[in-house]
Amino acid sequence: MDRKRKVRELARGASPRFSRRKVLTGLTAGAALVASARVARAACAITPGQAEGPFYPAAIEDFDWDLTRVTGGSGRAEGEVIEVTGQIQDAKCRPLSGCEVEVWQANIHGRYSHPRDMPRGRPLDPNFQGYARLTTDKGGNYRFLTIIPGSYPAMADWIRPPHIHFKVRAPFNPPVTTQMYFAGHALNDKDLILAPFSQAQRASLEVAFDKIRADGIRAGTFNLTLAG
């Protein structure tokens, strides 16, 4: 089986039958090299691209900015509610309005609302939306409410840290896919997808939720810079 086929299988959620080294090579090393080259040419550091993963939503019903509630639900999603804000800009640090920003993530138990994500003792949360589709304003800004996702096993010896997937479609640019992480989480240092990136690149992907809103909800800022 060649390397490209193995990478495709992992992206589809196939059973992992290969080594850590091959996973690293197939999923992130190429992205890290491309990102590094773009950073050298850019006025602002380009946000590193990452794999989309196998759990991009298969069926989308609710997609408003509040992932903590669903239409017809019985209450708020389980977990700590947080607010994520940010700005999308180009390589010359200019804000990009009218970008479509898709976000998706696991619930507090580390389970995606996706038919291919096997339960393994991780229940669904009927009150968690799990996906949002946003549009940046004139200043390139976006915001949404969600919860801190749980970690989950990707392989027998690999636990993915909490993260949120992003896919950004800017006018006249190809889509950019990446992931946002939570600064200070112990699993970040052991993650095979984060491992190839430099400290500066990792810092651009890790968000500290150290701002407190008037209602007690913690908030963090995740800015993305596109190469196009």
Backbone hydrogen bonds in HBPLUS format (Angstrom, degrees):
<---DONOR---> <-ACCEPTOR-->    atom                        ^
c    i                          cat <-CA-CA->   ^        H-A-AA   ^      H-
h    n   atom  resd res      DA  || num        DHA   H-A  angle D-A-AA Bond
n    s   type  num  typ     dist DA aas  dist angle  dist       angle   num
A0006-LYS N   A0002-ASP O   3.18 MM   4  6.52 153.8  2.25 148.1 155.6     1
A0007-VAL N   A0003-ARG O   2.96 MM   4  6.26 159.3  2.00 157.7 162.9     2
A0008-ARG N   A0004-LYS O   3.00 MM   4  6.25 157.2  2.05 146.7 152.8     3
A0009-GLU N   A0005-ARG O   2.97 MM   4  6.24 151.6  2.05 146.2 153.8     4
A0010-LEU N   A0006-LYS O   3.07 MM   4  6.39 156.9  2.13 149.9 155.1     5
A0011-ALA N   A0007-VAL O   3.02 MM   4  6.27 162.2  2.05 151.4 156.2     6
A0012-ARG N   A0008-ARG O   3.00 MM   4  6.23 137.6  2.19 141.2 152.4     7
A0012-ARG N   A0009-GLU O   3.17 MM   3  5.08 126.5  2.47  91.6 105.4     8
A0014-ALA N   A0009-GLU O   2.70 MM   5  4.91 164.6  1.72 153.9 148.3     9
A0013-GLY N   A0010-LEU O   2.97 MM   3  4.98 151.4  2.05 101.3 110.5    10
A0023-VAL N   A0019-SER O   3.09 MM   4  6.41 155.4  2.15 148.0 155.1    11
A0024-LEU N   A0020-ARG O   2.91 MM   4  6.17 167.3  1.92 161.6 164.2    12
A0025-THR N   A0021-ARG O   2.99 MM   4  6.21 161.9  2.03 148.3 153.3    13
A0026-GLY N   A0022-LYS O   2.88 MM   4  5.95 169.0  1.89 149.8 153.2    14
A0027-LEU N   A0023-VAL O   2.93 MM   4  5.93 160.1  1.97 154.5 158.8    15
A0028-THR N   A0024-LEU O   3.13 MM   4  5.68 157.6  2.18 139.2 146.1    16
A0029-ALA N   A0024-LEU O   3.16 MM   5  6.22 154.2  2.23 158.7 159.7    17
A0032-ALA N   A0028-THR O   2.84 MM   4  6.04 157.1  1.89 158.0 164.2    18
A0033-LEU N   A0029-ALA O   3.02 MM   4  6.30 156.9  2.08 151.5 156.8    19
A0034-VAL N   A0030-GLY O   3.03 MM   4  6.25 167.0  2.05 154.7 158.0    20
A0035-ALA N   A0031-ALA O   2.89 MM   4  6.00 162.2  1.92 147.7 153.3    21
A0036-SER N   A0032-ALA O   2.91 MM   4  6.05 154.7  1.97 144.4 151.2    22
A0037-ALA N   A0033-LEU O   3.07 MM   4  6.31 159.0  2.11 149.3 153.9    23
A0038-ARG N   A0034-VAL O   3.02 MM   4  6.28 155.4  2.08 149.9 156.8    24
A0039-VAL N   A0035-ALA O   2.90 MM   4  6.11 152.1  1.98 149.3 157.1    25
A0040-ALA N   A0036-SER O   3.25 MM   4  6.52 152.7  2.33 145.0 150.5    26
A0041-ARG N   A0038-ARG O   3.06 MM   3  5.22 132.3  2.29  99.8 112.6    27
A0042-ALA N   A0038-ARG O   3.08 MM   4  6.14 122.3  2.43 144.4 159.7    28
A0042-ALA N   A0039-VAL O   3.22 MM   3  5.14 147.0  2.33  98.7 108.2    29
A0043-ALA N   A0091-ALA O   3.08 MM  48  5.78 131.9  2.33 142.0 154.9    30
A0044-CYS N   A0091-ALA O   3.00 MM  47  5.23 142.9  2.14 142.4 146.2    31
A0047-THR N   A0225-THR O   3.00 MM 178  5.22 168.7  2.01 137.9 141.4    32
A0050-GLN N   A0177-THR O   2.88 MM 127  5.95 161.8  1.91 136.3 141.3    33
A0133-ARG N   A0063-PHE O   3.02 MM  70  5.41 164.8  2.04 137.5 133.7    34
A0145-LEU N   A0065-TRP O   2.99 MM  80  6.34 152.6  2.07 146.9 155.3    35
A0067-LEU N   A0145-LEU O   2.89 MM  78  5.87 165.9  1.91 150.6 148.2    36
A0129-GLN N   A0067-LEU O   2.88 MM  62  4.62 167.0  1.90 145.9 146.0    37
A0077-ALA N   A0068-THR O   2.80 MM   9  4.86 148.2  1.90 139.0 146.3    38
A0073-GLY N   A0070-VAL O   3.00 MM   3  5.20 155.5  2.06 133.1 129.6    39
A0148-ILE N   A0080-GLU O   3.15 MM  68  5.92 141.5  2.31 148.8 159.2    40
A0082-ILE N   A0146-THR O   2.83 MM  64  5.54 161.5  1.86 142.7 146.9    41
A0146-THR N   A0082-ILE O   2.99 MM  64  5.54 163.1  2.02 155.2 159.2    42
A0083-GLU N   A0218-ARG O   2.97 MM 135  6.40 152.5  2.04 150.4 158.2    43
A0220-GLY N   A0083-GLU O   3.02 MM 137  6.49 152.3  2.10 162.2 170.4    44
A0084-VAL N   A0144-PHE O   2.90 MM  60  5.49 168.8  1.91 167.1 170.4    45
A0144-PHE N   A0084-VAL O   2.92 MM  60  5.49 145.5  2.04 150.2 160.7    46
A0085-THR N   A0220-GLY O   3.03 MM 135  6.36 163.3  2.06 159.6 165.0    47
A0222-PHE N   A0085-THR O   2.77 MM 137  6.20 158.0  1.82 159.1 163.1    48
A0086-GLY N   A0142-TYR O   3.17 MM  56  5.58 143.9  2.31 150.3 145.7    49
A0142-TYR N   A0086-GLY O   2.97 MM  56  5.58 148.6  2.07 151.0 153.6    50
A0224-LEU N   A0087-GLN O   2.98 MM 137  6.37 159.4  2.02 153.1 159.4    51
A0088-ILE N   A0140-GLY O   2.74 MM  52  5.12 158.3  1.79 144.2 149.6    52
A0096-LEU N   A0088-ILE O   2.84 MM   8  5.63 162.3  1.87 149.1 146.1    53
A0089-GLN N   A0224-LEU O   2.94 MM 135  6.40 157.5  1.99 159.3 166.5    54
A0226-LEU N   A0089-GLN O   2.84 MM 137  6.27 162.6  1.87 159.5 161.6    55
A0090-ASP N   A0094-ARG O   2.89 MM   4  5.40 150.3  1.97 141.1 148.3    56
A0093-CYS N   A0090-ASP O   2.87 MM   3  5.30 148.0  1.98 123.6 123.6    57
A0098-GLY N   A0136-THR O   3.12 MM  38  5.14 156.4  2.18 128.2 126.8    58
A0136-THR N   A0099-CYS O   2.98 MM  37  5.25 151.8  2.06 140.0 148.9    59
A0100-GLU N   A0169-ARG O   2.90 MM  69  5.08 158.6  1.95 150.4 149.5    60
A0169-ARG N   A0100-GLU O   2.84 MM  69  5.08 164.9  1.86 152.2 157.4    61
A0101-VAL N   A0134-LEU O   2.82 MM  33  4.96 166.5  1.84 136.3 140.8    62
A0134-LEU N   A0101-VAL O   2.78 MM  33  4.96 170.3  1.79 146.0 149.3    63
A0102-GLU N   A0167-LYS O   2.84 MM  65  5.08 176.1  1.84 154.9 156.2    64
A0167-LYS N   A0102-GLU O   2.91 MM  65  5.08 148.1  2.01 144.5 149.1    65
A0103-VAL N   A0132-ALA O   2.97 MM  29  5.31 160.5  2.00 151.3 154.4    66
A0132-ALA N   A0103-VAL O   2.93 MM  29  5.31 149.9  2.02 149.5 153.1    67
A0104-TRP N   A0165-HIS O   3.20 MM  61  5.28 147.9  2.31 127.6 135.1    68
A0165-HIS N   A0104-TRP O   2.92 MM  61  5.28 158.3  1.97 173.9 168.4    69
A0105-GLN N   A0130-GLY O   3.24 MM  25  5.58 147.8  2.35 142.2 145.3    70
A0107-ASN N   A0111-ARG O   2.89 MM   4  5.41 156.0  1.94 131.0 135.4    71
A0110-GLY N   A0107-ASN O   2.98 MM   3  5.32 165.4  2.00 117.8 120.8    72
A0150-GLY N   A0107-ASN O   2.86 MM  43  6.16 165.6  1.88 144.2 139.5    73
A0117-ASP N   A0114-HIS O   3.08 MM   3  5.55 164.0  2.10 118.1 123.3    74
A0122-ARG N   A0119-PRO O   2.73 MM   3  4.91 151.8  1.80 111.1 121.1    75
A0128-PHE N   A0125-ASP O   3.06 MM   3  5.46 168.0  2.07 122.0 122.8    76
A0137-ASP N   A0141-ASN O   3.03 MM   4  5.39 149.0  2.13 137.6 144.8    77
A0140-GLY N   A0137-ASP O   2.89 MM   3  5.15 163.0  1.92 117.0 119.3    78
A0160-ARG N   A0152-TYR O   2.85 MM   8  5.53 150.6  1.93 168.4 160.4    79
A0154-ALA N   A0158-TRP O   2.84 MM   4  5.62 163.5  1.87 157.2 162.9    80
A0155-MET N   A0158-TRP O   3.22 MM   3  4.86 164.5  2.25 137.0 137.7    81
A0158-TRP N   A0155-MET O   3.29 MM   3  4.86 173.6  2.29 103.1 103.2    82
A0164-ILE N   A0180-MET O   2.92 MM  16  5.12 149.4  2.01 140.2 149.9    83
A0180-MET N   A0164-ILE O   2.79 MM  16  5.12 162.2  1.82 149.4 154.8    84
A0166-PHE N   A0178-THR O   2.90 MM  12  5.32 164.5  1.92 151.1 147.6    85
A0178-THR N   A0166-PHE O   2.93 MM  12  5.32 159.0  1.97 146.6 152.3    86
A0168-VAL N   A0176-VAL O   2.78 MM   8  5.16 162.3  1.81 151.5 155.6    87
A0176-VAL N   A0168-VAL O   2.89 MM   8  5.16 155.0  1.95 143.2 151.5    88
A0173-ASN N   A0170-ALA O   3.10 MM   3  5.37 144.3  2.23 143.2 135.1    89
A0181-TYR N   A0205-LEU O   2.79 MM  24  5.92 173.3  1.80 157.3 158.1    90
A0207-VAL N   A0181-TYR O   2.88 MM  26  6.18 165.0  1.91 145.5 146.3    91
A0185-HIS N   A0182-PHE O   3.22 MM   3  6.01 157.8  2.27 144.6 144.4    92
A0183-ALA N   A0207-VAL O   2.93 MM  24  5.08 164.3  1.96 119.1 123.2    93
A0188-ASN N   A0185-HIS O   3.12 MM   3  5.72 157.4  2.17 116.5 123.1    94
A0190-LYS N   A0187-LEU O   3.11 MM   3  5.27 147.4  2.22 104.3 114.1    95
A0191-ASP N   A0188-ASN O   3.28 MM   3  5.32 165.4  2.30 105.9 110.3    96
A0195-ALA N   A0191-ASP O   3.07 MM   4  6.05 142.9  2.21 144.3 154.5    97
A0197-PHE N   A0194-LEU O   3.13 MM   3  5.92 156.2  2.19 128.3 134.7    98
A0202-ARG N   A0198-SER O   2.86 MM   4  6.11 164.2  1.89 154.8 159.4    99
A0203-ALA N   A0199-GLN O   2.91 MM   4  6.06 154.8  1.97 143.6 150.7   100
A0204-SER N   A0200-ALA O   3.18 MM   4  6.45 138.7  2.36 138.4 148.2   101
A0204-SER N   A0201-GLN O   3.10 MM   3  5.19 128.2  2.38  96.3 109.8   102
A0205-LEU N   A0202-ARG O   2.92 MM   3  5.16 148.4  2.02 106.3 116.4   103
A0206-GLU N   A0202-ARG O   3.06 MM   4  6.26 126.1  2.36 149.2 164.3   104
A0211-LYS N   A0219-ALA O   3.35 MM   8  5.06 157.4  2.40 155.1 151.8   105
A0219-ALA N   A0211-LYS O   2.73 MM   8  5.06 153.0  1.80 145.3 149.8   106
A0213-ARG N   A0217-ILE O   2.88 MM   4  5.32 176.5  1.89 151.7 153.0   107
A0216-GLY N   A0213-ARG O   3.00 MM   3  5.22 163.1  2.03 113.0 116.0   108
